[in-house]
Amino acid sequence: MANARSVPVLMHHHVSPSPGMITVSPENFESQIAWLAANGWTSLTLDQYADFLAGKPTPARSIVITFDDGYLDNWVYAHPILAKYSMHAVVFVVTGWMGEGDVRPHAGQPGATLPATPDHRGCEEAILRDNRPDEVMMRWSEARAMIAAGTFEVHCHTHTHTRWLKQAISREHKRQGIAGDLSVARDVLQQQLGEVSDTLCWPYGDFDEDYVQIARAHGFKYLHTTHPFGRNVVGGDPEHIYRFAIRNRPASWLRKRIAYSYHPLIAPLFNRFKAKKKKMVPGP
């Protein structure tokens, strides 16, 4: 059996009928997931992905499906679609935005009255302006239910989602800020889920060498970025994992985008071209 030489990592935020930025409709998300399942793609766990980077045998058509922040719509809409097609995803949660309470209904339950899932700006207003994160974010009970169902695993996205690099403070205060954020997030994940992994996703994609050193010191070995123009290959850098954002398009778009990321000849040319347009450094 052929083994994967590269593994695309998909980046989502919202799956919701509320249109807006960084949101995929439930219909398009199902189209994409159904296509992956029907065409033999294996949605890897992060342990399996770590094995791939280390050179262990991995199915040729392998992919990692990730979500950032931990919005309620991930539970309401993405979870039942993943369950329907026996696919697996990863959610990087902001631990300070998650709360306690009963599990709320999701779209896989016929006749259920579903909670509202606002667009991204509505979520930001609820969290940052009105201090009402429970209305738009997953609860710990829902995270545990998804883990039990096998649709999601839960990893660290810091405790506060602060853009420390953008703060008008000294370098040392920035270092203290990110270190404290990671320390608290690890403690909360351990308390709520009984474990905390060695994988971290940078909020907003912000990081520098100081932050990488701090992440290492806090036990993180695998660091997910928002850099889309590079391939994750066997022996690749686990501290710089490339991810590309998923658009609100049907499976035909995803098929083409994966081909650009996956094909050994096309991908390097595509990444150089796109990175140049965005004034970014291309990856392998």
Contacts in CASP RR format, 6 or more apart in sequence:
PFRMAT RR
TARGET T0000
AUTHOR 0000-0000-0000
METHOD contacts of the structure
MODEL  1
MANARSVPVLMHHHVSPSPGMITVSPENFESQIAWLAANGWTSLTLDQYA
DFLAGKPTPARSIVITFDDGYLDNWVYAHPILAKYSMHAVVFVVTGWMGE
GDVRPHAGQPGATLPATPDHRGCEEAILRDNRPDEVMMRWSEARAMIAAG
TFEVHCHTHTHTRWLKQAISREHKRQGIAGDLSVARDVLQQQLGEVSDTL
CWPYGDFDEDYVQIARAHGFKYLHTTHPFGRNVVGGDPEHIYRFAIRNRP
ASWLRKRIAYSYHPLIAPLFNRFKAKKKKMVPGP
1 57 0 8 1.000
1 59 0 8 1.000
1 60 0 8 1.000
2 60 0 8 1.000
3 57 0 8 1.000
3 58 0 8 1.000
3 59 0 8 1.000
3 60 0 8 1.000
4 52 0 8 1.000
4 58 0 8 1.000
4 59 0 8 1.000
4 60 0 8 1.000
4 61 0 8 1.000
4 62 0 8 1.000
4 234 0 8 1.000
5 233 0 8 1.000
5 234 0 8 1.000
5 264 0 8 1.000
6 231 0 8 1.000
6 232 0 8 1.000
6 233 0 8 1.000
6 234 0 8 1.000
6 261 0 8 1.000
6 262 0 8 1.000
6 264 0 8 1.000
6 267 0 8 1.000
7 44 0 8 1.000
7 49 0 8 1.000
7 52 0 8 1.000
7 58 0 8 1.000
7 62 0 8 1.000
7 63 0 8 1.000
7 64 0 8 1.000
7 232 0 8 1.000
8 63 0 8 1.000
8 64 0 8 1.000
8 232 0 8 1.000
8 244 0 8 1.000
8 258 0 8 1.000
8 261 0 8 1.000
8 262 0 8 1.000
9 49 0 8 1.000
9 63 0 8 1.000
9 64 0 8 1.000
9 66 0 8 1.000
9 224 0 8 1.000
9 232 0 8 1.000
9 241 0 8 1.000
9 242 0 8 1.000
9 243 0 8 1.000
9 244 0 8 1.000
10 63 0 8 1.000
10 64 0 8 1.000
10 65 0 8 1.000
10 66 0 8 1.000
10 243 0 8 1.000
10 244 0 8 1.000
10 246 0 8 1.000
10 254 0 8 1.000
11 66 0 8 1.000
11 67 0 8 1.000
11 68 0 8 1.000
11 226 0 8 1.000
11 228 0 8 1.000
11 243 0 8 1.000
11 244 0 8 1.000
11 245 0 8 1.000
11 246 0 8 1.000
12 22 0 8 1.000
12 24 0 8 1.000
12 29 0 8 1.000
12 65 0 8 1.000
12 66 0 8 1.000
12 67 0 8 1.000
12 68 0 8 1.000
12 78 0 8 1.000
12 89 0 8 1.000
12 245 0 8 1.000
12 246 0 8 1.000
13 22 0 8 1.000
13 23 0 8 1.000
13 67 0 8 1.000
13 68 0 8 1.000
13 69 0 8 1.000
13 71 0 8 1.000
13 120 0 8 1.000
14 20 0 8 1.000
14 22 0 8 1.000
14 23 0 8 1.000
14 24 0 8 1.000
14 71 0 8 1.000
14 73 0 8 1.000
14 74 0 8 1.000
14 117 0 8 1.000
14 119 0 8 1.000
14 120 0 8 1.000
14 123 0 8 1.000
15 23 0 8 1.000
15 24 0 8 1.000
15 25 0 8 1.000
15 26 0 8 1.000
15 29 0 8 1.000
15 73 0 8 1.000
15 74 0 8 1.000
15 77 0 8 1.000
15 78 0 8 1.000
15 81 0 8 1.000
16 23 0 8 1.000
16 25 0 8 1.000
16 26 0 8 1.000
16 71 0 8 1.000
16 73 0 8 1.000
16 76 0 8 1.000
16 77 0 8 1.000
16 117 0 8 1.000
16 118 0 8 1.000
16 119 0 8 1.000
17 25 0 8 1.000
17 26 0 8 1.000
17 77 0 8 1.000
17 117 0 8 1.000
18 73 0 8 1.000
18 117 0 8 1.000
18 118 0 8 1.000
18 119 0 8 1.000
19 25 0 8 1.000
19 119 0 8 1.000
19 248 0 8 1.000
20 119 0 8 1.000
20 120 0 8 1.000
20 121 0 8 1.000
21 119 0 8 1.000
21 120 0 8 1.000
21 121 0 8 1.000
22 120 0 8 1.000
22 245 0 8 1.000
23 119 0 8 1.000
23 120 0 8 1.000
23 248 0 8 1.000
24 32 0 8 1.000
24 246 0 8 1.000
24 247 0 8 1.000
24 248 0 8 1.000
25 248 0 8 1.000
26 77 0 8 1.000
26 81 0 8 1.000
26 107 0 8 1.000
27 250 0 8 1.000
28 248 0 8 1.000
28 249 0 8 1.000
28 250 0 8 1.000
29 77 0 8 1.000
29 78 0 8 1.000
29 81 0 8 1.000
30 81 0 8 1.000
30 84 0 8 1.000
31 250 0 8 1.000
31 251 0 8 1.000
32 246 0 8 1.000
32 250 0 8 1.000
32 251 0 8 1.000
32 254 0 8 1.000
33 81 0 8 1.000
33 82 0 8 1.000
33 85 0 8 1.000
33 87 0 8 1.000
34 85 0 8 1.000
34 251 0 8 1.000
35 251 0 8 1.000
35 254 0 8 1.000
35 255 0 8 1.000
36 43 0 8 1.000
36 63 0 8 1.000
36 85 0 8 1.000
36 87 0 8 1.000
36 251 0 8 1.000
36 254 0 8 1.000
37 85 0 8 1.000
37 86 0 8 1.000
37 87 0 8 1.000
39 61 0 8 1.000
40 61 0 8 1.000
41 61 0 8 1.000
41 62 0 8 1.000
41 63 0 8 1.000
42 58 0 8 1.000
42 59 0 8 1.000
42 61 0 8 1.000
42 62 0 8 1.000
42 63 0 8 1.000
43 63 0 8 1.000
43 64 0 8 1.000
43 65 0 8 1.000
43 87 0 8 1.000
43 88 0 8 1.000
43 89 0 8 1.000
44 52 0 8 1.000
44 58 0 8 1.000
44 62 0 8 1.000
44 63 0 8 1.000
44 64 0 8 1.000
44 88 0 8 1.000
45 88 0 8 1.000
45 90 0 8 1.000
45 153 0 8 1.000
46 64 0 8 1.000
46 90 0 8 1.000
46 153 0 8 1.000
46 155 0 8 1.000
46 197 0 8 1.000
46 199 0 8 1.000
46 222 0 8 1.000
48 58 0 8 1.000
48 62 0 8 1.000
49 64 0 8 1.000
49 222 0 8 1.000
50 221 0 8 1.000
50 222 0 8 1.000
50 238 0 8 1.000
51 58 0 8 1.000
52 58 0 8 1.000
52 62 0 8 1.000
52 234 0 8 1.000
53 232 0 8 1.000
53 234 0 8 1.000
53 235 0 8 1.000
53 236 0 8 1.000
53 238 0 8 1.000
54 235 0 8 1.000
55 234 0 8 1.000
55 235 0 8 1.000
63 258 0 8 1.000
64 90 0 8 1.000
65 82 0 8 1.000
65 87 0 8 1.000
65 88 0 8 1.000
65 89 0 8 1.000
65 90 0 8 1.000
66 89 0 8 1.000
66 90 0 8 1.000
66 91 0 8 1.000
66 92 0 8 1.000
66 201 0 8 1.000
66 224 0 8 1.000
66 243 0 8 1.000
67 74 0 8 1.000
67 78 0 8 1.000
67 89 0 8 1.000
67 90 0 8 1.000
67 91 0 8 1.000
67 92 0 8 1.000
67 152 0 8 1.000
68 91 0 8 1.000
68 92 0 8 1.000
68 157 0 8 1.000
68 201 0 8 1.000
69 92 0 8 1.000
69 93 0 8 1.000
69 94 0 8 1.000
69 97 0 8 1.000
69 137 0 8 1.000
69 157 0 8 1.000
69 161 0 8 1.000
70 91 0 8 1.000
70 92 0 8 1.000
70 93 0 8 1.000
70 94 0 8 1.000
70 97 0 8 1.000
70 98 0 8 1.000
70 137 0 8 1.000
70 138 0 8 1.000
70 157 0 8 1.000
71 117 0 8 1.000
71 123 0 8 1.000
71 136 0 8 1.000
71 137 0 8 1.000
71 138 0 8 1.000
72 104 0 8 1.000
72 115 0 8 1.000
72 117 0 8 1.000
72 135 0 8 1.000
72 136 0 8 1.000
72 137 0 8 1.000
72 138 0 8 1.000
72 142 0 8 1.000
73 117 0 8 1.000
74 91 0 8 1.000
74 138 0 8 1.000
74 152 0 8 1.000
75 104 0 8 1.000
75 106 0 8 1.000
75 138 0 8 1.000
75 142 0 8 1.000
75 145 0 8 1.000
75 146 0 8 1.000
76 104 0 8 1.000
76 105 0 8 1.000
76 106 0 8 1.000
76 107 0 8 1.000
76 114 0 8 1.000
76 115 0 8 1.000
76 117 0 8 1.000
77 106 0 8 1.000
77 107 0 8 1.000
77 117 0 8 1.000
78 89 0 8 1.000
78 151 0 8 1.000
79 106 0 8 1.000
79 146 0 8 1.000
79 149 0 8 1.000
79 151 0 8 1.000
79 152 0 8 1.000
80 106 0 8 1.000
80 107 0 8 1.000
80 108 0 8 1.000
80 109 0 8 1.000
81 107 0 8 1.000
82 88 0 8 1.000
82 89 0 8 1.000
82 151 0 8 1.000
82 152 0 8 1.000
83 108 0 8 1.000
83 149 0 8 1.000
83 150 0 8 1.000
83 151 0 8 1.000
84 108 0 8 1.000
87 151 0 8 1.000
88 150 0 8 1.000
88 151 0 8 1.000
88 152 0 8 1.000
88 153 0 8 1.000
89 151 0 8 1.000
89 152 0 8 1.000
89 153 0 8 1.000
90 152 0 8 1.000
90 153 0 8 1.000
90 154 0 8 1.000
90 155 0 8 1.000
91 138 0 8 1.000
91 143 0 8 1.000
91 146 0 8 1.000
91 152 0 8 1.000
91 153 0 8 1.000
91 154 0 8 1.000
91 155 0 8 1.000
92 155 0 8 1.000
92 156 0 8 1.000
92 157 0 8 1.000
92 200 0 8 1.000
92 201 0 8 1.000
92 224 0 8 1.000
93 138 0 8 1.000
93 143 0 8 1.000
93 154 0 8 1.000
93 155 0 8 1.000
93 156 0 8 1.000
93 157 0 8 1.000
93 189 0 8 1.000
94 137 0 8 1.000
94 157 0 8 1.000
94 158 0 8 1.000
94 159 0 8 1.000
94 160 0 8 1.000
94 161 0 8 1.000
94 203 0 8 1.000
95 156 0 8 1.000
95 157 0 8 1.000
95 158 0 8 1.000
95 159 0 8 1.000
95 184 0 8 1.000
95 185 0 8 1.000
95 188 0 8 1.000
95 189 0 8 1.000
95 192 0 8 1.000
96 133 0 8 1.000
96 159 0 8 1.000
96 160 0 8 1.000
96 185 0 8 1.000
96 188 0 8 1.000
97 127 0 8 1.000
97 133 0 8 1.000
97 137 0 8 1.000
97 161 0 8 1.000
98 133 0 8 1.000
98 137 0 8 1.000
98 138 0 8 1.000
98 139 0 8 1.000
98 140 0 8 1.000
98 143 0 8 1.000
98 192 0 8 1.000
99 133 0 8 1.000
99 134 0 8 1.000
99 137 0 8 1.000
99 139 0 8 1.000
99 140 0 8 1.000
100 139 0 8 1.000
100 140 0 8 1.000
100 141 0 8 1.000
101 139 0 8 1.000
101 140 0 8 1.000
101 141 0 8 1.000
102 139 0 8 1.000
102 141 0 8 1.000
103 139 0 8 1.000
103 141 0 8 1.000
103 142 0 8 1.000
103 145 0 8 1.000
104 115 0 8 1.000
104 139 0 8 1.000
104 142 0 8 1.000
105 112 0 8 1.000
105 113 0 8 1.000
105 114 0 8 1.000
105 115 0 8 1.000
106 112 0 8 1.000
106 114 0 8 1.000
107 114 0 8 1.000
115 135 0 8 1.000
116 135 0 8 1.000
117 136 0 8 1.000
118 126 0 8 1.000
118 136 0 8 1.000
122 136 0 8 1.000
123 136 0 8 1.000
123 137 0 8 1.000
126 132 0 8 1.000
126 133 0 8 1.000
126 135 0 8 1.000
126 136 0 8 1.000
127 133 0 8 1.000
127 136 0 8 1.000
127 137 0 8 1.000
140 192 0 8 1.000
140 193 0 8 1.000
143 152 0 8 1.000
143 154 0 8 1.000
143 192 0 8 1.000
143 193 0 8 1.000
144 192 0 8 1.000
144 193 0 8 1.000
146 152 0 8 1.000
146 154 0 8 1.000
147 153 0 8 1.000
147 154 0 8 1.000
147 193 0 8 1.000
153 197 0 8 1.000
154 189 0 8 1.000
154 193 0 8 1.000
155 197 0 8 1.000
155 199 0 8 1.000
155 200 0 8 1.000
155 201 0 8 1.000
156 182 0 8 1.000
156 185 0 8 1.000
156 186 0 8 1.000
156 189 0 8 1.000
156 196 0 8 1.000
156 197 0 8 1.000
156 199 0 8 1.000
156 200 0 8 1.000
156 201 0 8 1.000
156 220 0 8 1.000
157 185 0 8 1.000
157 200 0 8 1.000
157 201 0 8 1.000
157 203 0 8 1.000
158 178 0 8 1.000
158 181 0 8 1.000
158 182 0 8 1.000
158 185 0 8 1.000
158 200 0 8 1.000
158 203 0 8 1.000
159 180 0 8 1.000
159 181 0 8 1.000
159 182 0 8 1.000
159 184 0 8 1.000
159 185 0 8 1.000
159 188 0 8 1.000
160 181 0 8 1.000
161 203 0 8 1.000
161 204 0 8 1.000
162 177 0 8 1.000
162 181 0 8 1.000
162 203 0 8 1.000
163 203 0 8 1.000
163 204 0 8 1.000
163 206 0 8 1.000
164 174 0 8 1.000
164 177 0 8 1.000
164 178 0 8 1.000
164 181 0 8 1.000
164 206 0 8 1.000
164 211 0 8 1.000
165 174 0 8 1.000
165 206 0 8 1.000
165 207 0 8 1.000
165 208 0 8 1.000
165 211 0 8 1.000
166 206 0 8 1.000
167 173 0 8 1.000
167 174 0 8 1.000
171 210 0 8 1.000
174 210 0 8 1.000
175 210 0 8 1.000
175 214 0 8 1.000
178 210 0 8 1.000
178 211 0 8 1.000
178 214 0 8 1.000
179 214 0 8 1.000
179 217 0 8 1.000
179 218 0 8 1.000
182 200 0 8 1.000
182 214 0 8 1.000
182 215 0 8 1.000
182 218 0 8 1.000
182 220 0 8 1.000
183 218 0 8 1.000
186 196 0 8 1.000
186 218 0 8 1.000
189 195 0 8 1.000
189 196 0 8 1.000
190 196 0 8 1.000
198 219 0 8 1.000
198 220 0 8 1.000
198 221 0 8 1.000
198 222 0 8 1.000
199 220 0 8 1.000
199 221 0 8 1.000
199 222 0 8 1.000
199 223 0 8 1.000
199 224 0 8 1.000
200 215 0 8 1.000
200 220 0 8 1.000
200 222 0 8 1.000
200 223 0 8 1.000
200 224 0 8 1.000
201 223 0 8 1.000
201 224 0 8 1.000
202 211 0 8 1.000
202 223 0 8 1.000
202 224 0 8 1.000
202 225 0 8 1.000
202 226 0 8 1.000
204 226 0 8 1.000
205 225 0 8 1.000
205 226 0 8 1.000
205 227 0 8 1.000
207 215 0 8 1.000
207 223 0 8 1.000
207 225 0 8 1.000
212 223 0 8 1.000
212 239 0 8 1.000
215 223 0 8 1.000
215 239 0 8 1.000
216 239 0 8 1.000
221 238 0 8 1.000
221 239 0 8 1.000
222 238 0 8 1.000
222 239 0 8 1.000
222 241 0 8 1.000
223 238 0 8 1.000
223 239 0 8 1.000
223 240 0 8 1.000
223 241 0 8 1.000
224 241 0 8 1.000
224 243 0 8 1.000
225 240 0 8 1.000
225 241 0 8 1.000
225 242 0 8 1.000
225 243 0 8 1.000
226 243 0 8 1.000
226 245 0 8 1.000
227 240 0 8 1.000
227 242 0 8 1.000
227 243 0 8 1.000
227 280 0 8 1.000
227 283 0 8 1.000
228 242 0 8 1.000
228 243 0 8 1.000
228 244 0 8 1.000
228 245 0 8 1.000
228 274 0 8 1.000
229 242 0 8 1.000
229 270 0 8 1.000
229 271 0 8 1.000
229 272 0 8 1.000
229 274 0 8 1.000
229 275 0 8 1.000
229 278 0 8 1.000
229 280 0 8 1.000
229 282 0 8 1.000
229 283 0 8 1.000
230 242 0 8 1.000
230 261 0 8 1.000
230 267 0 8 1.000
230 271 0 8 1.000
230 282 0 8 1.000
230 283 0 8 1.000
230 284 0 8 1.000
231 242 0 8 1.000
231 261 0 8 1.000
231 262 0 8 1.000
231 267 0 8 1.000
231 268 0 8 1.000
231 271 0 8 1.000
231 283 0 8 1.000
231 284 0 8 1.000
232 241 0 8 1.000
232 242 0 8 1.000
233 284 0 8 1.000
236 284 0 8 1.000
242 283 0 8 1.000
244 257 0 8 1.000
244 261 0 8 1.000
246 254 0 8 1.000
247 253 0 8 1.000
259 266 0 8 1.000
260 266 0 8 1.000
260 267 0 8 1.000
260 270 0 8 1.000
261 267 0 8 1.000
261 270 0 8 1.000
268 282 0 8 1.000
268 284 0 8 1.000
271 282 0 8 1.000
271 283 0 8 1.000
271 284 0 8 1.000
272 282 0 8 1.000
274 282 0 8 1.000
275 281 0 8 1.000
275 282 0 8 1.000
275 283 0 8 1.000
276 282 0 8 1.000
END
